[in-house]
Amino acid sequence: MKVLVVGKNGQVGSCLVALFTTMPDITLLALDRAQLDITDAIQVVNIVTEFQPDVIINAAAYTYVDNAEQEQQLAYAINRDGPHNLAVAAQKIYAVIIHISTDYVFAGDKLGSYNETDHTQPQGEYGRSKLAGEQAVAAACARHIILRTAWVFGKYGNNFVKTMLRLAKTRDTLGVVADQFGGPTYAGDIASAIVTISKQITDNDHAYGIYHFSGYPHVSWHAFAESIFNVAQTQGLLTQTINVNKISTQDYPTPAKRPANSKLDCQKIDRIFGIKQSDWQRALTCIKEYE
C-alpha cells in the first residue's frame, strides 16, 4: 500500500512516520510544509498524481487557537483550502483521504459526550476553519475519513504536558482551569488508530464518514495537570511538590472561547474498526520522553 502523509513534523505526523517506516508492506511518502504547500492546488495535484497513493493522511493544520481570531485568512487557507485541495486530488485517483479534525467544531455546552451526528457549532475562528475543512473534504472526496480528536499530547511538538513540565521547573504553584472537561489523547494512539483505519478502509467501503477518537477517562485540565505532576514526581523528573490550584475559565480569559465540554463519544470507531479509546494514563508513564 502506498501512503502519503502530509504534515510529517507535527505531533501526529511524526508518530505516523515512525509507525509506517517499520512496515515493509507500506511505501511511504511523508512531506512537511516546505516540501508540500497544501494551499497550492497545482502542487498538491502534481505530487499526488505522481506518487499515486492509496491513502492520503492529512496531519497538517493551523492550530493556534487564539491567533486564529486575528489570522483568519491563514487559518482558513490551511484548515479549509488545503484539505479541500488534498481531497480533490484524492478523488481524481480514487484514493482514500484521512483528515484529522477537532472537538472545537462543537459549542461545548452538551451535558454528555458528543457523538458524530451531534450538531456542530464552533465558538471561534479556529473551530470554524476546522469545520469548514471537514465539509470541504466530505464534499470533494467520496472515500473520506474525518477523525475528530481532542487534547493531543506526546513527545513531539508543543502540548499541555510539555507546558506543565516546563512551568514546574520554575514554579511551585500553578493555577489550572478546572471547569473544562475532555479526554486527553496520546498522539501515538491517534497515529495507531489511523494506521488501523488505513489497513482496513480500502476493503470497507461502507465505513467512510466521521469518527471520534480521544482519550479516557474524561478529566478537567486541572485533574490532568495533577496527574502529570504525580507521574513526573514518581519517575524522578520533579523533586518538589507542585500545588495545582483550581481556576475557572473566567479567571483565565483568552481571545478564543474554549469548549467547556470536549468529551467525545468513541463508540463508533470501536464498532467499525475495533479501535479502543486512548489510555492517556498509560501514555503518561512515558513522560520522560516528553521533556
Secondary structure, DSSP 8 states (H G I E B T S, - for coil): -EEEEE-TTSHHHHHHHHHHTT-TT-EEEEE-TTT--TT-HHHHHHHHHHH--SEEEE------TTGGGT-HHHHHIIIIIHHHHHHHHHHHTT-EEEEEEEGGGS-S--SS-B-TTS-----SHHHHHHHHHHHHHHHH-SSEEEEEE-SEESSSS--HHHHHHHHTTT-SEEEEE-S-EE--EEHHHHHHHHHHHHHHHTT-GGG-EEEE--EES-EEHHHHHHHHHHHHHHTTS--S--EEEEE-GGGS--SS---SEE-B--HHHHHHH----EEHHHHGGGGGGG-
